Amino acid sequence: QMQLLESGGGLVQAGGSLTLSCVASARTLRHYKVGWFRQAPGKEREFVASMWWNTGATSYAESVKDRFNISRDAAKNTVYLQLNSLKPEDTAVYYCASGVISTVSVRTPRAYSYWGQGTQVTVSS
């Protein structure tokens, strides 16, 4: 059973930056994809970004692709999400997720089997 532990959330002013981290308790993530989702109050969980661990191939939601960056440190089994040029509408709980690589779209939550507990990001205007 893989465990994911996020950190790095907080309160930031609009235009600011944050870096979220997610550590996976796995021997290897070579056959996995990792993703970040977010959920704002009263809204459904939405895809933010993903990465195939073995190739480093990435995907981004249109709303964040020019502002956020997903990266990994394989030696630490850690995936990062760099959030830049933050906007109030980015306010949400951000979740890290992982799942075995499959044909299911990386943009859908059902593609992921393991989820972290979430970390709050609040952007003030």
Secondary structure, 3 states (H helix, E strand, C coil): CCCEEEECCEEEECCCCEEEEEEECCCCCCCEEEEEEEECCCCCCEEEEEEECCCCCEEECCCCCCCEEEEEEHHHCEEEEEECCCCHHHCEEEEEEEEECCCCCCCCHHHCCEECCCEEEEEEC
